[in-house]
Structure formats: C-alpha cells, structure tokens
C-alpha cells in the first residue's frame, strides 16, 4: 500500500500548485465525506447525503438533534483552521492543539460537557465494546504527557515518514485522552494535519471495526508494567496500514475530482431541495419538540453513566467475577433491536425516530474465568440486560434476564453472531420518568437497578445450588 500511496501522491504533486478553482472542486467532493466519516465514529445519525445537504444549505433535517449539526459545523471549521495553520507555517504546539479543540467543539453548544479548549479536569470511566475499562492517562498528568508527545513530534517530524509519524502520534494522543470529549475527532484531525503538511491525502476512515482493532492492537503492545512509554516503543503497524489505505483513498478522490471523473453529490441543488424539502426542520419541527428531544438524549446518557457506576459499585465484593458490556447502541433504522427492547416496544407500542439511539447494557458472568476455576457453566449462562428508551415526553429504563446458549463460543470470543439469546418475559421490570433528567428520582432509579440485580443473582445462585445438589435446591 505504501507504493500505491507514493504513486498517487506523485500524480497529485504533478498538478501542484492547485488553483483556487481546483481546490474548491476537491473540497466540494471531499469535505462532506471527511466530515461524515469522522463524525460517524461518534454515533452520529446524519447520513452522508444529510451532511452534504446541510453544508450546502445550512438547513437542518427534522428528527435530528441540533447538536449533530453543531458537530458538522465544528469539524468543518476545524478542518479550515488546520489549512490556515499550514498556510501560516504554524506547526503543532499545545496552543494549537487546544485552539483546534475549541474550534471543533464550541459549535456543538454543550460547553459544560465538552469544555472547549480545556484539558480534562477529572477521570471518567469509559468502557470498550467488550465491556472492559479503557485505561487512559490520569487528568493530573494529561498536560505533561501532551507536552512530551509534542516534543517527541518536534524531534521526529523531519526524519519519519508522514504516515509513520501520524500513526504513532494518533496512538499516543488516544492513549493520553487529554480532553473530556472529542478525543477521537481530535486525533483524526491532527493526523490529517501531519499528512496534509507533507503533501499526502487526509484520512478517510470508513471501516470502524478495523480502526478500533488497530488501536487495541497497538495498546496491547505496551508492556503492562510500563504503561507510560514513548511512541517509539509501540507497535503501530496495524495503524500504519490503516492510515495508508485511508490516505490513498482520499488522494484517489482528489485526483478524480480534478479530472472531473467524480462530481459533488449536491451539484443539482434544485433536485436536492425536492428530496429533502419535506423533512426540513424549519417547516414541521417546533422549538419545543426539539428541546424535548435534546432533553431525552441528555437524560439517556446521564442514566447510562448512573447504571455503569451503580453496577460497578454493587458487585465489587462478589466472589464470581462479572463483566459489564455497553452501552450497546441500537437505531430503529437498522432493525437489529435486542430481545428486551423488542419486548418493551411491543408491550407499549413504542415508536422511535429513525435517528434515535437506544442504549442497552449487558451484565454477565465472566465465563472464561468461571471455567478456569472448574465451576459448572450452565447456571451462569444468562445476562442481565438494562435498556434505556425514550418515547413521547418520557424516558424509560427496562431490565430483563436473557438466558443464552452457545457453549464455548462466548469463551473464545468467536462467532458471536451465532449466539442464541432469549428473553425471560417474567423477569422484565420497568421504570419511567420525565424527559428531563433533573426531574428523576435517583434513589428510586438505584433501587430499581438493585432490585433487578437481586433477582438476577437470585436465579443464578438457585441454579448453582441445584447443580451442586444434583438437581434439587437446599
């Protein structure tokens, strides 16, 4: 891929310097794709067409959160700012990094959450897709580590290939996680600065699973007892391959745009107006409806954090190890709802906006550890599922026990699509509250979670005792 990348770069270099008209032709094609691709990592519901349409018209689409359009504005302004920095021959520094974060996040309009331009002031627990806690640099050391990373960058920017430099920078920046929010978008933005400064195409990551797998592989290369290593000591080969592919993809698009073999999707604006005019927010969506939608999404996120903390605190003393996986996120338009969400949806005749995100946590025994201890697996073959749904002017929390049957497939972490998981309808519990989180009774929410846990553990313990006693509980 490196050879292909260099060939494509040479083809583009032969056309440099580009005229303003040529730059615009590339931007019209590439910018919507880049903005859509980086925001897609943040469970962003806008499609590529909707992103492009908003960039062309500044008109928001109904059923989407206003902050999602703020994300689009933020990424666009940050990309424009990196281009200005290159024109000004300004290189990466702490001032530049903090400025870019401010430009990226201020348009979202959630300053209390994003803290634009400020390093994180506390450590928040963040779970990976497999339920394990991600271990980042502490907030006290984040500024110092950013300084070390930038010093390393300054000493290597002229003797490392831009792709290798970007890969190591990306991995180490992600490891520091210096801001409260938007660290992934920042890492990708800074990658693009490094690549474009050297004449390569910016990144266009469209394989999320490969992206996260590459980062996890690099993380595993860090010796556990020496977590604070410099970027030179990390095996970043999967990230290098990923960046080469992503940069080559954008170079190809840039060349085809210059040759007019590819054109912007929104050139025929009249046609696009006809497609989207029926769903424009300014025509059918009220400010009150938008506020309620924002409240519901904020409440679901807050409840997610409450569930994470409550579950972790509740089970610290349990002898048998348990793992928390989530949040697993569903959308109505992917039609891959879990058994618990499907049950609640049918019972209450719920309907969700296509863009709405539905959250679910799975709490389960660590079967691999249980097998290692020589304990019987069957009593533990069940999950506790906790779903957070919104409907009307309310948000609901639902719990249920999901027995499963797939033997050792789970232990090997293979073929997870083959898992057979059913809901025990008799175990379903529910609690509903106002769309605004400040109106929730947190003590009642905790009691609900504890009651769900007690029933879950009770069933496991009963079946475990039955197994030990040959089928009859004592």
Buried (B, 14 or more C-beta within 10 A) or exposed (E): BEEEBBEBBEBBEEEEEBEEEBBEBBBBBBBBBBBBBBBBBEEBBBBBBBBBBBBBBEBBBBBBBBBBBBBBBBBBBBBEBBBEBEEEEEBBBBEBBBBBBBBBBBBBBBEEBBBBBBBBEEEEEEBEEEBEEBEBBEBEEBBEBBEBBBEBBEEBBEEBBBBBBBBBBBBBBBBBBBBBBBBBBBBBBBBBBBBBBBEBBBBBBBEEEBBBEBBBBBBEBBEEEEEEEEBEEBBBBBBBBBBBBBBBBBBBBBBBBBEEEBEBBBEEEEEBBEEBEEBBBEEEBEEEBBEBBBBBBBBBBBBBEBBBEBBBEBBEEEEBEBBBBBBBEBBBEEEEBBBBBEBBBEEBEBEBBEBBBBBBBBBBBBBBBBBEEEBEBEBBBBBBBBBBBBBEEBBBBBBBBBBBEBEEBBBEEEEEEEEEBEBEEEBBBBBBBBBBBEEBEEEEBBEBBEEBBEBBBEBBEEBBEBBEEEEEEE
